[in-house]
Structure formats: structure tokens, C-alpha cells
């Protein structure tokens, strides 16, 4: 059975702190505790690039990110005009609110086919 991967930033920060405290290299420490060294190394590099924050702030930030409520409001069914633009055998269907610049780009792509 292979070594397990680091699950999240909190665990990564804790493991990195323990590894540094042990005085062992990253690979030796990871092997000694059954953690995938590549996973720990990737976390170490990414955390070093992104700066550091306290474990408490990290836990709070992760907790906030875990709970997000999104209100879904059904849109009223409306009769929006739909248009089909055909170039040769290819076609694009758009509605009345479609951006003209985007439509021009799509037509240029269709022409190149």
C-alpha cells in the first residue's frame, strides 16, 4: 500500500512544521510517517510561493470557504427571439441579447472551417 497524500492546507502546514522540527529531510521525514513525499513537497513549494498565514487564520479561511449558500432564483420563462446564423453547412444559434462582436468572431471561425 502506498503512502497517503496530504489532504488540505492545514494538514500540510502541520506536517511541514513537524518535518522542520525533526531535522530530517523532507523525503526521509515523509517516508518515516507514511506520507507521500511528492505530495508534501508540492504543498511545501506552493505554500512557500503563496506566503504564510497562521494556522488559525488558515482554519478560519477554510471554514468560511466550506460553507457557501447560493440562492437559486428561477427565471421567468420568457419568449426571447432566437436566431440561427448559417454559413455553409455550419450553423450558430443565438438569442436577441447576443453580443454582436462575439457573433462576428464565431462567423469568422465558421468561415475558416
C-alpha positions as CSV (number, residue, x, y, z in Angstrom):
1,X,0.0,0.0,0.0
2,X,1.4,3.4,-1.0
3,X,2.0,6.4,1.2
4,X,-1.0,8.7,1.7
5,X,-1.3,12.2,0.2
6,X,-1.7,15.4,2.1
7,X,-5.4,16.3,2.2
8,X,-5.5,20.0,2.8
9,X,-3.6,23.2,3.7
10,X,-4.0,22.7,7.4
11,X,-2.5,19.2,7.3
12,X,0.3,20.4,5.0
13,X,1.3,23.2,7.3
14,X,1.3,20.9,10.3
15,X,3.4,18.3,8.5
16,X,5.9,20.8,7.3
17,X,6.3,22.2,10.8
18,X,6.8,18.7,12.2
19,X,9.3,17.9,9.4
20,X,11.3,21.1,10.1
21,X,11.3,20.4,13.8
22,X,12.5,16.8,13.3
23,X,15.7,17.9,11.4
24,X,15.1,15.3,8.8
25,X,15.0,15.9,5.1
26,X,11.5,16.2,3.6
27,X,11.7,12.8,1.9
28,X,13.1,11.0,5.0
29,X,10.5,12.5,7.3
30,X,7.6,11.8,4.9
31,X,8.7,8.2,4.5
32,X,9.1,7.8,8.2
33,X,5.4,8.8,8.8
34,X,3.9,7.2,5.8
35,X,3.2,10.4,3.8
36,X,3.7,10.7,0.0
37,X,6.9,12.8,-0.3
38,X,5.8,14.2,-3.6
39,X,2.5,15.4,-2.1
40,X,4.3,17.1,0.8
41,X,6.9,18.6,-1.5
42,X,4.2,20.1,-3.7
43,X,2.5,21.6,-0.7
44,X,5.8,22.9,0.6
45,X,6.5,24.6,-2.7
46,X,3.0,26.1,-3.1
47,X,2.9,27.4,0.4
48,X,6.3,29.0,0.0
49,X,5.2,30.7,-3.1
50,X,1.9,32.0,-1.6
51,X,3.3,33.3,1.6
52,X,2.4,32.2,5.0
53,X,-0.5,32.7,7.3
54,X,-1.1,31.5,10.8
55,X,-2.7,28.1,11.2
56,X,-5.6,29.7,13.0
57,X,-6.3,32.1,10.1
58,X,-5.9,29.2,7.6
59,X,-8.5,27.2,9.6
60,X,-10.9,30.2,9.6
61,X,-10.4,30.8,5.9
62,X,-11.0,27.1,5.1
63,X,-14.1,27.0,7.3
64,X,-15.5,30.1,5.5
65,X,-14.8,28.6,2.1
66,X,-16.5,25.3,3.0
67,X,-19.9,26.8,3.8
68,X,-21.3,28.8,1.0
69,X,-25.0,29.3,0.4
70,X,-26.1,30.2,-3.0
71,X,-29.7,31.3,-3.6
72,X,-31.1,30.0,-6.8
73,X,-33.9,32.1,-8.2
74,X,-35.9,30.6,-11.0
75,X,-36.1,32.9,-14.0
76,X,-39.4,33.7,-15.5
77,X,-40.0,31.9,-18.7
78,X,-39.8,34.4,-21.5
79,X,-40.2,34.2,-25.2
80,X,-36.8,35.5,-26.3
81,X,-36.2,35.7,-30.0
82,X,-33.8,33.1,-31.3
83,X,-31.8,33.4,-34.5
84,X,-29.9,30.8,-36.5
85,X,-26.9,32.0,-38.5
86,X,-25.9,29.5,-41.1
87,X,-22.6,29.6,-43.0
88,X,-22.4,26.8,-45.4
89,X,-23.2,23.6,-43.6
90,X,-22.4,25.0,-40.1
91,X,-24.8,27.0,-38.0
92,X,-24.8,29.0,-34.8
93,X,-28.0,29.7,-32.8
94,X,-28.1,32.9,-30.7
95,X,-30.8,34.9,-28.9
96,X,-31.6,38.6,-29.1
97,X,-29.2,39.5,-26.3
98,X,-26.2,38.0,-28.0
99,X,-23.0,40.2,-28.3
100,X,-22.5,41.3,-32.0
101,X,-18.7,41.3,-31.6
102,X,-18.8,37.7,-30.4
103,X,-21.1,36.7,-33.3
104,X,-18.7,38.2,-35.8
105,X,-15.8,36.2,-34.3
106,X,-17.9,33.0,-34.4
107,X,-18.8,33.6,-38.1
108,X,-15.1,34.2,-38.9
109,X,-14.4,30.8,-37.3
110,X,-17.2,29.1,-39.2
111,X,-15.9,30.6,-42.5
112,X,-12.4,29.2,-41.8
113,X,-13.8,25.6,-41.5
